[in-house]
Every structure is written in C-alpha cells, then in structure tokens.
Amino acid sequence: MARKALLDRMRRVVDDGIVLASLVLLVWPAADAAGGTWTTRLVPVAAALCLGLAMLLVAPERPILRFAPTAAALAVSGIRHLQGELARGAIWLLLAMAVTVLARRWIGAGSDKALIREMTTQRALLVRQAYRDPLTGVGNRTMFLERAEHELAEASRTMTAVIVVDLDGFRELNDTHGHEIGDGLLRAAADRLAANVRANDVVARLDGDEFVVLLPGLEDEQAAVAVAERVLTELHRPIEVDGVRMTIRASAGVALTDGGDGIDHVLREADQALHRAKLDGGGAVRRFDPELFALEEQRRKAEGDIIRALDLGEFEVHYQPIVDLDGEHTVGVEALIRWQHPEKGLVPPGLFLELAEQLGLLPRLGGWVLEEACRQAVHWQRQFPGFEMNVNLSASQLSNPNLVAEVRAVLERTGLDPEHLVLELTESVALVDLVESARILSELKELGVRIALDDFGTGFSSLSHLSALPVDVVKIDRSFVQAMPESGGASVAEAVLHIARTFNLAPVAEGVEDAAQAEWLRELACSRAQGYHFAKPMPALGVTELLDKQADSERDIPLAG
C-alpha cells in the first residue's frame, strides 16, 4: 500500500512537470524575441510558469487543462521545427519531455501492477469470505448449496448423501462456559468433521451448531451411515478448549439421492432424519425413512388443522342422553366435543383429543365446551326443570390452578344452577395425584356442582382411594356392561354397583347397546344408563326434539282412574 502511494505521488509530480514544460515551450519564441539579457528572457518563462501553476490548481476540477498545454506545445514546436526556427534549447526541452513521458509510462505501469495485485488480493479475500464460515474455516451455506447443486446436476450412476450434524445441548454448554469456549468448541468440531471425510467431500456450517457434510460418488447406501457414525464417534471423544475439558454428544441425520431430487428436498429429508435422532434421545445416527416422514407430515398437518379449527369455530358440542331406566325417559345429557372438519366431515374425539392434549389445547377446548354446554343447559331447563348437564374434565384441566375460578365464572355468565352441573373425570386422571385431586374436587363441590367418576372399575386401587375423593356419581365402564349377557350372573357389574351403594354413590351405566343389557341393569337396580340403545350423541337440536317428543308422549298417557 505504501509503495502504491509513492508511485501515485511520483506520477502526479511528473504530470505537473510536463504541463509546466509544455507552457515553457509555448513561450519560447517570445523569450527568443525579447533578446537582451537573461533577465528579459526569463520574464516570459516566469509568466508561463505562473500560468502553469494556476492551471494546476484548477486542474483537479478540469482534467482537460492538463492535456491542452502539452498538445499545443507539441503542435507549435513541430511547426517551428519545419520552419527551421526551433531553438536548440527548445529541442533539449522536448527531449527532456520525451524522457519524462517514458518515465511517466513506467511509473504508471508500476502503479497499475500494484493496483492489479491489490485488486486480485481483495477479490481472493472476498471469494473466501463468500464461501467460508469465518468462525470455523469450513464452507458456509452458500458453498454447500452451490457444490451440492453441481453434484446433483451431474449425470451419474452413483449416489450423493447429505449428513446433517447437530451438537446436542450446545446452548446449555454455551450458557455455562461462555461464548468464547462455545466458539472454540465449534472450531474443534469443524476440524474433527473435516478430518473424517474424503478430500472431495464438502464440510460446511449451516447455522449455529449445525453442520452439513456432502458425500458425492457413493456406491453403497451404507457408506453414508458409516461416515456419519465415524464422525459422531470422533465428536464424542473428549475435547479440551482453552483448558476446559468437556465431552459433547451429537446427532446426525442422513439422506441419499441419485440426483433426481433437488438439494432443498434432500436437505429437508436429512433434517427430518436428524429430528428423529433427537426424538430417540440424541447421540445417534438416523437415516431418512419415508414412512416415518409421512407420519410426521400428517401429524404436523393435523396440528395446524386443530389450531385453525379453534380459530374458525369448527368444533361442535354433541349431547348423549342419560336416561332413567324406570320408563327410559331422558333426565340429562353428557356433553361431547366433535370436530366438523371441512374435508373429513364430522371427526370423533378419539382422533384429535390426544393430539390436542399434547399441544396444550385441551384447557381452551374444555373451557369452551363447558360454557357452550352450560348455556345450552339453561335453555333446556326453562322447559324441563331439573335437567342435568354432564361435562368432562381432562387431566390438563384438573391441573389448571385457575380451574375453580373458571368454572365459577362460567356458572355466573350462563346463569346455570350449580346443582344441575355434573363434572366428570376418569378414574385414571383422579389417581395421578390423589391428594391434589381431592383438594380441587372439594373446592369444585363448594361451588355446588356434583362430581362423577367416569370409567369406574378400570383403574387401580379403586376401593382404597374411592373414599378419599369427594365423588357423587360413579359411571360403570362400558366393558363391564358389555360383558353382562355372557357372564350369567353379571358378577362384575353387580360388584361395581354394590361398591357404589356402599359409598352412597349414584350409579350410571355406560355403553348400553341393546334391550337385554338394559333389562339386566334394571334387575340389578341400576337407576340410570346411557348408550346407543337409547340414543347416540346428537346436536342440541336433536336433543330438543327428543325432549319434546318425550313430553308429548307423557302428556298422552291417561291418568289412572
């Protein structure tokens, strides 16, 4: 850089000297005509030099002024030489200018060479910055994508593999030891990756602690898995960074292609395989599996559909009648959520509730069902006083610290009398934390609502724990009801009913599907039941029509005389 500056300075001095010499050549005839002493001869020359200095001051703004005096001097000197009037001093001055021009050419060439060398160095630096990760020195995303696209575009009978490697727990390690140690760990990991692949393979850092390896020209599918396992083995060896010795784990996902797929597609498959390795506990290699990928895609789509359905109001509440077996008239309903899917139609809860629970959406769904059901119950009770509404509580709702306050708020907003609301929870949910469940259920009962234990008899230690729960109703599981006609004495259902009576609990049999089961339950003195034998779950309008028909039929029964 200093040499270039010196050459530029010398070039400017030579350029200025040529301009001044050109002006002296132009006034040379005036100096010869002046004759006399040297003083009189120097006057025109001095005037030319002054003019030249003035021109040089304005030359940066008007570059043409640098060339005009030289061109004019050469033209005038040529004419005077042809006329035989060119003085010897002028000839020597012309020779000096010629030498100066040559020197200027040499200086300019040197400056240009220095500039070219500097530009070449800068260009090489820019190319390196464009294709290399500045922290680790391996390739970056741009380099990987270009090389991968080139390899996949080449017609070949071999396969190309993409391995995505991610350091497990890097963020926690970075937080514990600091960013300097973290950066050193990334550099060490990059070095180990580069040392365990072939010379023509590509190692690049995609982002953060995620690296990618491109393996072109593979003959065997297992070769890519073998490379990934070798890389992880090396990464799992202890690493010392700035005196800190640590052991890390890494996961890898492998995807292969014969060139028919674009790099984005292959990279996405490798990411999916990496995700599977993480789900399996990390520290392992997983190869892309199309079937698992399809299931994951289906799950992600279902998750998006559930969230969208909540926002667009696609969920509905259906109601299954609960009947009094003495006359089989409807005395209440159980509220059940349904999903009116725009493509699949009516979706039963078994196909989406578990996923909604995993997404943390059940408290929101359950709260909506509770309010809709209570509002509808108030409407039915205007015509049918004492009509009961059963609403299910999920495990996530029971663990919600605001559950009691939310139930109280719903009752206040809808105006439903608490004694006509029955909150159901399964035995397995209640027994997860018996003490906490008992506390929450007691607070709910203080609101005036009743509590039902659903699927009773299918849990564990039912008898020893039943007395600890403030339960009002037990619902006999459908499996016991379905077994009644085959068991002769209906021993299981009868035992469950005996337990209910022992604890002074109201029994409700679930899953009654035919008249024989209903008759067995009557003989066992079970007062209430629900199931397809009586009615399937239906929209609110269907329940209203059922209740109207029931009221009409009761009015048509003649009074005993």
C-alpha positions in Angstrom: 0.0 0.0 0.0 2.9 2.4 0.8 4.6 1.6 -2.5 1.5 2.3 -4.4 1.1 5.7 -2.6 4.7 6.6 -3.5 4.2 5.7 -7.2 1.0 7.7 -7.3 2.8 10.8 -5.8 5.7 10.4 -8.4 3.2 10.2 -11.2 1.5 13.4 -10.2 4.9 15.2 -10.0 5.8 14.1 -13.5 2.4 15.1 -14.8 2.7 18.5 -13.3 6.3 18.8 -14.7 5.1 18.0 -18.2 2.4 20.7 -18.0 5.0 23.4 -16.9 7.5 22.3 -19.6 4.8 22.5 -22.3 4.0 26.1 -21.3 7.7 27.0 -21.4 7.9 25.6 -24.9 4.9 27.7 -25.9 6.6 31.0 -24.7 10.0 30.0 -26.0 9.5 32.2 -29.2 8.6 35.2 -27.0 11.7 34.6 -24.9 13.9 34.5 -28.1 12.3 37.6 -29.5 13.0 39.5 -26.2 16.7 39.2 -26.8 19.0 41.2 -24.4 19.9 39.9 -21.0 18.8 36.8 -19.3 16.5 38.9 -17.2 14.4 39.9 -20.1 14.4 36.4 -21.5 13.2 35.0 -18.1 10.1 37.2 -18.0 8.1 35.2 -20.5 9.2 31.9 -18.9 8.3 33.1 -15.4 4.9 34.2 -16.7 4.4 30.8 -18.3 5.4 29.0 -15.0 2.9 31.2 -13.1 0.2 30.4 -15.5 1.1 26.8 -15.3 0.8 26.8 -11.5 -2.6 28.4 -11.7 -3.7 25.8 -14.2 -2.5 23.0 -11.9 -4.6 24.4 -9.1 -7.8 24.1 -11.1 -6.8 21.0 -13.0 -8.4 18.6 -10.5 -11.8 20.1 -11.4 -11.0 20.4 -15.2 -8.7 17.5 -16.2 -8.7 18.7 -19.8 -6.4 21.6 -18.8 -3.6 19.1 -18.2 -3.6 17.9 -21.8 -4.3 21.2 -23.6 -0.8 22.9 -23.0 1.1 19.7 -23.9 -0.9 19.3 -27.2 -0.4 23.0 -28.1 3.3 22.9 -27.3 3.9 19.8 -29.4 2.0 21.4 -32.3 3.8 24.7 -32.2 7.2 23.0 -31.8 6.5 20.8 -34.8 5.6 23.8 -36.9 8.7 25.8 -35.8 10.9 22.8 -36.5 9.6 22.6 -40.0 10.3 26.3 -40.5 13.8 25.9 -39.1 13.0 28.3 -36.2 13.2 25.8 -33.3 15.9 26.8 -30.9 18.4 24.3 -29.6 17.2 24.8 -26.0 13.7 24.0 -27.1 14.9 20.8 -28.7 16.6 19.8 -25.5 13.4 20.6 -23.6 11.4 18.4 -26.0 13.9 15.6 -25.4 13.5 16.0 -21.7 9.7 15.9 -22.0 10.0 12.7 -24.1 12.1 11.1 -21.3 9.7 12.3 -18.8 6.8 10.8 -20.7 8.6 7.5 -20.8 9.3 7.7 -17.0 5.6 8.5 -16.6 4.7 5.5 -18.5 6.9 3.3 -16.4 5.6 4.8 -13.2 2.0 4.3 -14.4 2.7 0.7 -15.3 4.1 0.1 -11.9 1.1 1.7 -10.2 -1.3 -0.3 -12.4 0.5 -3.5 -11.5 0.3 -2.7 -7.8 -3.4 -1.8 -8.2 -4.0 -5.1 -10.1 -2.2 -7.1 -7.4 -4.2 -5.3 -4.7 -7.5 -5.9 -6.5 -6.5 -9.6 -7.0 -5.8 -10.0 -3.3 -9.0 -8.3 -2.4 -11.0 -10.4 -4.8 -9.5 -13.6 -3.4 -10.4 -12.4 0.1 -14.0 -11.6 -1.0 -14.3 -15.0 -2.6 -13.1 -16.7 0.6 -15.5 -14.7 2.7 -18.3 -15.5 0.3 -17.7 -19.3 0.6 -16.1 -19.8 4.0 -17.5 -19.7 7.5 -15.5 -17.0 9.3 -15.5 -18.8 12.7 -14.6 -22.4 11.8 -13.0 -22.0 8.4 -15.1 -24.7 6.8 -17.5 -24.0 4.0 -20.7 -21.9 4.6 -24.2 -22.5 3.4 -23.6 -20.8 0.0 -20.6 -23.0 -0.7 -22.5 -26.1 0.3 -25.6 -25.3 -1.9 -23.5 -24.5 -5.0 -21.4 -27.6 -4.7 -24.5 -29.8 -3.9 -26.4 -28.4 -6.9 -23.4 -29.0 -9.2 -23.1 -32.6 -7.9 -26.8 -33.4 -8.3 -26.9 -31.9 -11.8 -24.1 -34.2 -13.0 -25.4 -37.4 -14.6 -24.0 -40.3 -12.6 -24.8 -43.8 -11.6 -23.6 -43.2 -8.1 -25.5 -41.7 -5.2 -25.0 -38.5 -3.2 -25.5 -38.3 0.5 -26.2 -35.4 2.8 -25.4 -35.7 6.5 -26.7 -33.0 8.9 -24.9 -33.0 12.2 -26.1 -31.1 15.3 -24.4 -30.8 18.7 -26.7 -31.9 21.5 -27.0 -29.5 24.3 -24.7 -26.9 22.8 -26.9 -24.0 24.0 -26.7 -25.1 27.7 -22.9 -25.6 27.3 -22.6 -22.1 25.8 -24.5 -20.6 28.7 -22.4 -22.5 31.2 -18.9 -21.8 29.9 -19.4 -18.7 27.8 -19.3 -17.8 24.1 -15.5 -18.0 23.8 -15.5 -21.6 24.9 -18.5 -22.2 22.7 -16.8 -20.8 19.7 -13.7 -22.9 20.4 -15.9 -26.0 20.6 -17.4 -25.2 17.2 -13.9 -24.8 15.7 -12.8 -28.1 17.2 -16.0 -29.9 16.0 -15.4 -28.5 12.5 -11.8 -29.8 12.5 -12.9 -33.2 13.5 -15.6 -33.3 10.8 -13.2 -32.2 8.1 -10.6 -34.8 9.3 -13.0 -37.7 8.9 -14.3 -37.3 5.3 -12.7 -37.7 1.9 -10.8 -34.9 0.1 -13.6 -34.3 -2.4 -16.3 -34.3 0.3 -17.7 -30.9 1.5 -18.0 -29.9 5.1 -20.0 -26.7 5.8 -21.5 -24.9 8.8 -25.2 -24.2 8.2 -26.0 -22.2 11.2 -25.3 -22.1 15.0 -24.1 -25.6 16.0 -25.4 -27.3 12.9 -23.0 -28.7 10.3 -23.6 -30.5 7.0 -21.5 -33.0 5.0 -21.9 -33.6 1.3 -20.7 -37.1 0.1 -20.8 -37.4 -3.7 -20.0 -40.5 -5.7 -21.2 -43.2 -3.2 -21.6 -46.8 -4.5 -23.1 -48.2 -1.3 -26.0 -46.7 0.7 -24.5 -47.9 4.0 -21.3 -45.9 3.3 -23.1 -42.7 4.2 -24.3 -44.2 7.5 -20.8 -45.5 8.2 -19.3 -42.0 7.7 -21.9 -40.4 9.9 -21.2 -43.0 12.7 -17.5 -42.4 12.4 -18.0 -38.6 12.6 -20.1 -39.0 15.7 -17.6 -41.3 17.3 -14.9 -38.6 16.8 -17.1 -35.9 18.1 -18.0 -37.8 21.2 -14.3 -38.0 22.2 -13.4 -35.5 25.0 -12.4 -32.1 23.7 -10.3 -29.5 25.5 -10.9 -25.8 24.7 -8.9 -23.1 26.5 -8.1 -25.5 29.3 -11.7 -26.6 29.8 -12.1 -30.4 29.1 -15.6 -31.4 28.1 -17.5 -34.2 26.4 -20.2 -33.4 24.0 -22.8 -35.5 22.2 -24.0 -35.0 18.6 -26.9 -36.3 16.5 -26.9 -36.9 12.7 -29.5 -37.3 10.0 -28.7 -39.0 6.7 -30.5 -38.7 3.4 -29.5 -40.1 0.0 -30.4 -39.3 -3.6 -29.4 -40.5 -7.1 -29.7 -37.0 -8.4 -33.4 -36.9 -9.2 -34.2 -34.6 -6.3 -33.1 -31.0 -5.7 -30.8 -30.2 -2.8 -33.6 -28.5 -0.9 -35.6 -31.7 -0.9 -32.6 -33.8 0.2 -31.6 -31.4 2.9 -35.2 -31.4 4.2 -35.1 -35.2 4.4 -31.8 -35.1 6.3 -33.3 -32.6 8.7 -36.2 -34.9 9.2 -33.8 -37.8 10.0 -31.9 -35.6 12.4 -35.2 -34.7 14.1 -35.9 -38.4 14.5 -32.5 -38.9 16.1 -33.2 -36.2 18.6 -36.6 -37.7 19.5 -34.9 -41.0 20.1 -32.7 -39.5 22.7 -29.9 -37.9 20.6 -26.3 -39.0 20.3 -27.2 -41.3 17.3 -27.5 -41.5 13.5 -30.8 -41.9 11.8 -31.4 -42.4 8.1 -34.4 -40.8 6.4 -37.4 -43.1 6.5 -40.2 -42.1 4.0 -42.9 -43.8 6.1 -41.9 -42.0 9.3 -41.6 -38.8 7.4 -45.2 -39.2 6.0 -46.5 -39.8 9.6 -44.7 -36.7 10.8 -46.1 -34.6 7.9 -49.5 -36.0 8.7 -49.1 -35.1 12.4 -47.9 -31.5 11.6 -50.8 -31.0 9.3 -53.2 -32.3 12.0 -51.7 -29.9 14.5 -52.2 -27.0 12.1 -55.7 -28.1 11.4 -56.6 -28.2 15.1 -55.3 -24.7 15.7 -57.1 -23.4 12.6 -60.3 -25.2 13.7 -60.2 -23.5 17.1 -59.8 -20.1 15.4 -62.5 -20.7 12.9 -65.0 -22.2 15.2 -65.2 -25.7 13.6 -65.8 -27.6 16.8 -69.3 -28.5 17.9 -70.9 -29.9 21.1 -73.0 -33.0 20.7 -75.0 -34.5 23.6 -75.7 -38.1 24.5 -78.9 -38.6 26.6 -78.7 -40.1 30.0 -82.0 -42.0 30.8 -83.8 -43.1 33.9 -84.2 -46.9 33.4 -87.6 -46.7 35.1 -89.5 -45.6 32.0 -86.4 -44.8 29.9 -87.0 -41.1 29.8 -84.1 -38.6 29.4 -83.1 -36.9 32.6 -79.8 -35.3 31.4 -77.1 -35.4 28.8 -73.3 -35.8 28.6 -71.6 -33.0 26.5 -69.2 -34.5 23.9 -67.0 -32.5 21.6 -67.0 -33.1 17.9 -65.0 -31.6 15.0 -66.8 -30.5 11.9 -63.8 -30.8 9.5 -64.3 -29.0 6.2 -62.8 -32.0 4.3 -63.3 -35.1 6.5 -66.7 -34.2 7.9 -67.6 -35.0 11.5 -64.5 -36.2 13.3 -64.9 -38.1 16.6 -62.9 -37.0 19.7 -60.7 -40.1 19.7 -59.0 -38.9 16.5 -58.0 -35.5 17.9 -58.2 -35.1 21.7 -54.9 -36.8 22.4 -53.1 -34.6 19.9 -54.9 -31.5 21.3 -53.7 -32.6 24.8 -50.1 -32.8 23.6 -50.4 -29.4 22.0 -51.7 -27.9 25.3 -55.0 -27.0 23.7 -57.4 -29.1 25.9 -57.8 -26.4 28.6 -59.0 -24.0 25.9 -61.2 -26.6 24.3 -62.6 -27.9 27.6 -63.4 -24.3 28.7 -65.3 -23.7 25.5 -67.2 -26.9 25.8 -68.1 -26.1 29.4 -69.5 -22.7 28.6 -71.4 -23.9 25.5 -72.9 -26.8 27.5 -73.9 -24.7 30.4 -75.6 -22.1 28.1 -77.5 -24.9 26.4 -78.5 -26.5 29.7 -80.1 -23.2 30.8 -82.2 -23.2 27.6 -83.4 -26.7 28.2 -84.2 -26.2 31.9 -86.6 -23.4 31.1 -88.9 -26.2 29.6 -87.6 -29.2 31.6 -86.7 -28.1 35.2 -84.0 -30.2 36.9 -82.4 -31.3 33.6 -78.8 -32.2 34.2 -75.6 -31.4 32.2 -72.6 -33.7 32.4 -69.2 -32.2 31.2 -65.9 -34.0 31.1 -62.7 -32.6 32.7 -59.3 -33.5 31.1 -56.1 -34.1 33.0 -54.7 -30.8 31.9 -57.9 -29.0 33.1 -57.7 -30.7 36.5 -54.1 -29.5 36.9 -55.0 -25.9 35.9 -54.7 -23.8 39.1 -57.5 -21.5 37.8 -60.0 -24.3 37.2 -62.3 -23.5 40.1 -62.3 -19.8 39.3 -63.1 -20.5 35.6 -66.0 -22.9 36.5 -67.4 -20.2 38.8 -67.1 -17.6 36.1 -68.9 -19.8 33.6 -71.7 -20.5 36.0 -72.1 -16.8 36.7 -72.1 -15.9 33.0 -74.6 -18.5 31.9 -76.8 -18.4 34.9 -76.8 -22.2 35.4 -77.7 -23.5 38.8 -74.6 -25.4 40.0 -76.6 -28.4 41.3 -77.5 -29.2 37.7 -73.9 -29.4 36.6 -72.0 -32.7 36.9 -68.3 -32.6 36.2 -66.8 -35.9 35.1 -63.2 -37.1 35.3 -61.8 -40.5 34.7 -60.5 -42.7 37.5 -57.0 -42.7 36.0 -56.9 -38.9 35.9 -58.1 -38.6 39.5 -55.5 -41.1 40.8 -52.5 -39.4 39.2 -52.2 -37.2 42.3 -54.8 -38.3 44.8 -54.3 -35.6 47.4 -54.3 -32.7 44.9 -57.3 -34.2 43.0 -59.2 -34.4 46.3 -58.4 -30.8 47.1 -59.5 -29.4 43.7 -62.7 -31.6 43.6 -63.6 -30.4 47.1 -63.3 -26.8 46.0 -65.5 -27.5 43.0 -68.1 -29.1 45.2 -68.1 -26.0 47.3 -69.4 -24.2 44.2 -72.4 -26.5 44.4 -71.6 -28.7 41.4 -71.5 -32.5 41.6 -68.6 -34.8 40.7 -68.8 -38.1 38.7 -66.0 -40.7 38.4 -66.0 -42.0 34.8 -64.9 -45.4 33.6 -65.2 -46.6 37.2 -63.6 -50.0 37.9 -60.9 -49.8 35.2 -58.4 -48.0 37.4 -56.2 -49.4 40.2 -56.8 -49.4 43.9 -60.3 -48.1 43.4 -61.7 -49.2 46.7 -58.8 -47.9 48.9 -58.9 -44.5 47.2 -62.6 -44.0 46.5 -63.4 -42.8 50.0 -60.7 -40.1 49.7 -62.4 -38.4 46.7 -65.5 -36.2 47.1 -67.5 -38.1 44.4 -71.2 -38.1 44.0 -71.7 -40.3 40.9 -69.9 -43.4 39.5 -70.2 -44.3 35.9 -69.9 -48.1 35.3 -67.4 -48.7 32.5 -68.9 -50.0 29.2 -66.6 -53.1 29.3 -68.5 -54.4 32.3 -71.8 -53.6 30.8 -70.9 -55.4 27.5 -69.9 -58.5 29.5 -73.2 -58.8 31.3 -75.2 -61.1 29.0 -72.2 -63.5 28.7 -71.4 -63.7 32.4 -74.7 -65.2 33.6 -74.8 -63.6 37.0 -73.3 -60.3 35.8 -70.9 -60.6 38.7 -68.5 -57.7 37.7 -71.3 -55.1 37.1 -73.1 -56.3 40.2 -69.9 -55.9 42.3 -69.4 -52.4 41.0 -73.0 -51.5 41.8 -72.6 -52.9 45.3 -69.5 -50.7 45.8 -71.4 -47.6 44.6 -74.2 -48.3 47.1 -71.7 -49.0 49.9 -70.2 -45.5 49.4 -73.7 -43.9 48.9 -72.9 -43.0 45.2 -75.4 -42.7 42.4 -74.5 -45.3 39.6 -74.8 -44.6 35.9 -74.1 -47.5 33.4 -72.3 -46.6 30.2 -72.3 -48.3 26.8 -75.8 -49.9 26.9 -76.3 -51.2 23.3 -79.4 -53.4 23.5 -82.5 -54.2 25.4 -81.1 -57.2 27.1 -78.4 -55.2 28.8 -80.9 -52.6 29.9 -83.0 -55.3 31.4 -80.1 -56.8 33.3 -79.3 -53.3 34.7 -82.9 -53.0 35.9 -82.7 -56.3 37.6 -79.5 -55.1 39.3 -81.4 -51.9 40.5 -79.2 -49.6 38.4 -81.3 -46.4 38.1 -79.6 -44.6 35.2 -77.8 -45.5 31.9 -76.6 -44.2 28.6 -75.7 -45.8 25.3 -76.6 -46.4 21.7 -79.6 -48.5 22.8 -81.2 -45.2 24.0 -79.7 -42.6 21.7 -76.4 -41.7 20.0 -74.7 -38.4 20.7 -76.5 -35.7 18.7 -76.5 -31.9 18.2 -78.5 -29.7 20.6 -81.5 -29.5 18.2 -81.8 -33.3 18.2 -81.9 -33.4 21.9 -84.6 -30.7 21.9 -86.7 -32.7 19.5 -86.2 -35.8 21.6 -87.3 -34.0 24.8 -90.3 -32.5 23.0 -91.4 -36.0 21.9 -90.9 -37.3 25.3 -93.0 -34.6 26.8 -95.8 -35.1 24.3 -95.8 -38.9 25.0 -96.0 -38.3 28.7 -99.0 -35.9 28.2 -100.7 -38.6 26.1 -100.6 -41.2 28.9 -104.0 -41.4 30.5 -104.3 -40.8 34.2 -105.3 -43.8 36.4 -108.9 -43.5 37.4 
